């Protein structure tokens, strides 16, 4: 049994945010060492780092790192949503795609569009995410206005127990207070936003996988992978390399499928791929493979 367990957009997201929590903790551990005076200064930094107050510098740097974590998490989520509109296209609904194209620079609008066309997030998670998006805007743009909906603040407060349980003791009143005061996130809040971004992408990606024309998506994914610069000649040459050696064809085709997210499994967790489609790919010649990939509608 074969499955597609992620879109190309989710791969981009994981590249941006996959190890963010680990990196953040590493930075903060290092800054704690700076603050405590346990860090030895390497020669390469001796002429550019000489703060008058090491503790104050470490504290300001800690907040800078936490701000960057908040910004990176929200921007990675936005990159995911934007990437679903590029080849290979994960959006199969024309109205969905059209609404996405009209969102301009507003991350919150893209979130609203995803929630309108896919199964929405739980109310408290959606409210928390809108707060995170607006908080990110505050930390990037000093003149950004408070655009959080009053009902979102109400939802976060009413669902504080659930948020506390789901996000390692996150305090609803504290996060609202820090956001409204224009104060940057603490570690628990930044880590919660990173986790929320991962869970949001996992949720929406699962919905997209179930709703797409999976054969067309895989065909387009293979074409994009092999074309590089959208060159038909490169696709044709790649087909010769992959399908040309009959003895190695199966291994090469399955390896290429893995590169676009198709894996063999005994327990389905993603979108099932029809077995006869995989069998047909394995039986193709270089010419029939090129003909198939060239005939797949290429989104723009």
C-alpha positions in Angstrom: 0.0 0.0 0.0 1.3 3.5 -0.9 0.4 6.9 0.5 1.2 10.5 0.0 1.7 11.9 3.5 2.5 15.6 2.8 2.3 18.3 0.2 5.3 20.1 -1.2 4.1 23.2 0.8 4.6 21.2 4.0 8.1 20.3 3.1 8.9 24.0 2.7 7.3 24.7 6.1 9.4 22.0 7.8 12.5 23.4 6.2 11.7 26.8 7.8 10.5 25.7 11.2 11.3 22.0 11.7 14.0 22.4 14.4 13.0 25.9 15.6 12.2 24.8 19.2 15.6 23.1 19.5 17.5 26.0 18.0 15.6 28.5 20.3 16.5 26.5 23.5 20.1 26.2 22.4 20.3 30.0 22.0 18.7 30.6 25.4 21.0 28.1 27.1 23.9 30.0 25.6 22.5 33.3 26.7 22.0 32.0 30.3 25.7 31.2 30.2 26.6 34.7 29.0 24.4 36.2 31.7 26.1 34.1 34.4 29.6 34.9 33.1 30.4 31.3 32.3 31.0 31.9 28.6 34.6 32.4 27.3 34.8 34.9 24.5 36.4 33.5 21.3 39.0 35.8 19.6 36.8 36.3 16.6 34.3 38.3 18.7 36.7 40.2 20.9 36.6 43.4 18.8 32.9 43.5 18.2 31.4 42.4 21.5 32.2 44.3 24.7 29.0 45.3 26.4 29.1 47.5 29.5 26.5 45.4 31.2 26.7 41.8 30.2 23.6 40.7 32.1 21.4 43.5 30.5 22.9 42.6 27.1 22.0 38.9 27.6 18.5 39.8 28.7 17.9 42.0 25.7 19.3 39.4 23.4 17.0 36.8 24.9 14.0 38.9 24.1 15.4 39.4 20.6 15.6 35.7 20.1 12.1 35.1 21.4 10.8 37.8 19.1 12.5 36.1 16.1 11.0 32.8 17.1 7.5 34.3 17.1 8.1 36.0 13.7 9.7 32.9 12.2 6.8 30.6 13.3 4.1 32.9 11.8 6.1 33.6 8.6 6.7 29.8 8.1 2.9 29.3 8.4 2.4 32.0 5.8 5.0 30.4 3.5 3.0 27.2 3.8 -0.3 28.8 2.8 1.3 30.7 0.0 3.2 27.7 -1.3 0.0 25.7 -1.7 -0.8 28.1 -4.5 2.3 27.2 -6.5 3.4 24.2 -8.5 2.6 21.5 -7.7 -0.7 23.0 -6.9 -2.4 21.6 -3.7 -5.5 23.8 -4.1 -8.1 22.1 -6.3 -10.9 24.5 -5.8 -11.0 27.5 -8.2 -12.8 29.7 -5.7 -10.3 28.8 -3.0 -7.4 29.7 -5.3 -9.0 32.9 -6.4 -9.7 34.0 -2.8 -6.1 33.2 -1.9 -4.8 35.4 -4.8 -6.8 38.3 -3.4 -5.3 38.2 0.1 -2.5 40.7 -0.6 0.0 40.9 2.2 -2.4 39.9 5.0 -1.5 36.7 6.7 -4.7 36.8 8.7 -6.8 36.9 5.5 -5.1 33.8 4.2 -5.9 32.0 7.5 -9.5 33.1 7.1 -9.6 31.7 3.5 -8.2 28.4 4.6 -10.7 28.2 7.4 -13.5 29.0 5.0 -12.6 26.2 2.5 -11.2 23.6 4.8 -12.2 22.1 8.1 -11.5 25.0 10.5 -9.3 24.8 13.5 -10.8 24.5 17.0 -12.1 27.9 18.1 -9.4 28.5 20.8 -6.6 27.5 18.5 -7.9 29.8 15.7 -8.1 32.6 18.2 -4.7 32.0 19.6 -3.3 31.9 16.1 -4.9 35.2 15.1 -3.3 36.7 18.3 0.1 35.3 17.3 -0.2 36.7 13.8 -1.2 40.2 15.1 1.6 39.9 17.7 4.1 39.1 15.0 3.0 42.3 13.2 3.5 44.3 16.3 7.0 43.0 16.8 7.9 43.7 13.1 6.1 47.0 12.5 6.3 49.5 15.4 3.2 51.3 14.1 1.0 48.2 13.6 -2.4 48.5 15.1 -4.1 46.1 17.4 -6.5 44.2 15.1 -7.3 41.2 17.3 -11.0 40.6 17.4 -12.7 41.1 20.8 -14.4 37.7 20.5 -10.9 36.1 20.1 -9.8 37.6 23.4 -13.0 36.2 24.9 -12.5 32.8 23.4 -8.9 32.6 24.7 -10.0 33.5 28.2 -12.9 31.2 28.2 -10.8 28.3 26.9 -7.8 29.1 29.1 -7.9 25.6 30.7 -7.8 23.8 27.4 -5.0 26.0 26.1 -3.0 25.5 29.3 -3.4 21.7 28.9 -2.5 21.7 25.2 0.4 24.1 25.4 2.4 23.1 28.5 0.9 25.5 31.0 0.3 28.5 28.7 -1.3 31.3 30.7 -4.2 32.9 28.7 -4.4 36.1 30.8 -0.6 36.6 30.6 -0.3 36.2 26.9 -3.2 38.6 26.3 -1.6 41.1 28.7 1.8 40.9 27.0 0.3 41.2 23.5 -1.9 44.2 24.5 1.0 45.9 26.2 3.3 45.4 23.2 5.6 43.2 25.2 7.4 40.4 23.4 6.7 36.7 24.2 8.4 34.8 27.0 9.8 31.3 26.3 6.7 29.4 27.0 4.6 31.7 24.7 7.1 31.5 21.9 7.4 27.7 22.2 3.6 27.5 22.2 3.3 29.5 18.9 5.9 27.3 17.3 3.9 24.2 18.3 0.7 25.8 17.2 2.1 26.6 13.8 3.2 22.9 13.3 -0.2 21.6 14.4 -2.0 24.1 12.1 0.0 23.0 9.1 -0.5 19.4 9.9 -4.3 20.0 10.2 -4.6 21.9 6.9 -2.3 19.6 5.0 -4.3 16.6 5.9 -7.4 18.3 4.6 -5.7 19.3 1.4 -4.5 15.8 0.8 -7.9 14.3 1.2 -9.5 16.8 -1.2 -7.0 16.8 -4.1 -6.8 14.9 -7.3 -3.9 12.8 -6.0 -2.9 11.2 -9.3 -2.7 14.6 -11.0 -0.8 16.1 -8.0 1.8 13.3 -8.1 2.2 13.6 -11.8 2.7 17.4 -11.5 5.1 16.9 -8.6 7.2 14.5 -10.6 7.3 16.9 -13.5 8.4 19.8 -11.3 11.0 17.6 -9.7 12.5 16.4 -13.0 12.1 19.7 -15.0 14.0 22.0 -12.6 13.6 25.0 -14.9 10.4 23.7 -16.6 12.4 22.2 -19.5 10.7 19.4 -21.4 14.1 18.2 -22.5 15.3 17.7 -18.9 12.1 15.8 -18.1 12.7 13.6 -21.2 16.4 13.0 -20.2 15.4 12.2 -16.6 12.7 9.7 -17.8 15.4 7.9 -19.8 17.6 7.6 -16.7 14.8 6.5 -14.4 12.8 4.2 -16.6 15.5 3.2 -19.1 17.2 0.4 -17.2 14.7 -2.4 -16.8 16.6 -4.2 -14.1 16.8 -1.0 -11.9 13.6 0.6 -13.0 11.5 -0.4 -10.0 14.0 0.8 -7.5 14.6 4.1 -9.3 10.9 4.8 -9.8 10.1 4.1 -6.1 13.0 6.3 -5.1 11.8 9.1 -7.2 8.3 8.8 -5.8 9.7 9.0 -2.3 11.2 12.4 -3.3 7.7 13.8 -3.9 6.3 12.2 -0.7 5.0 8.9 -1.9 6.0 6.1 0.5 5.1 2.4 1.0 3.2 1.7 4.2 1.4 -1.1 6.1 -0.7 1.4 8.0 -2.3 4.3 6.2 -1.8 7.7 7.8 -1.9 10.0 4.7 -3.7 9.9 1.4 -3.8 6.4 -0.2 -2.4 6.1 -3.7 -4.2 3.7 -6.0 -2.1 0.6 -6.3 -2.8 0.3 -10.0 -1.4 3.8 -10.6 1.9 2.9 -8.9 2.0 -0.4 -10.9 1.4 1.5 -14.1 4.3 3.8 -13.3 6.6 0.9 -12.6 5.6 -0.7 -16.0 6.2 2.4 -18.1 9.0 2.9 -20.6 11.0 6.1 -20.8 8.8 7.3 -23.7 5.4 6.4 -22.0 6.6 8.0 -18.7 7.6 11.2 -20.6 4.2 11.2 -22.4 2.3 10.8 -19.1 4.2 13.5 -17.3 3.9 15.9 -20.2 0.2 15.3 -20.5 -0.5 16.1 -16.8 -2.1 19.6 -16.6 0.5 22.0 -15.3 -0.9 24.6 -12.9 0.4 28.2 -12.9 
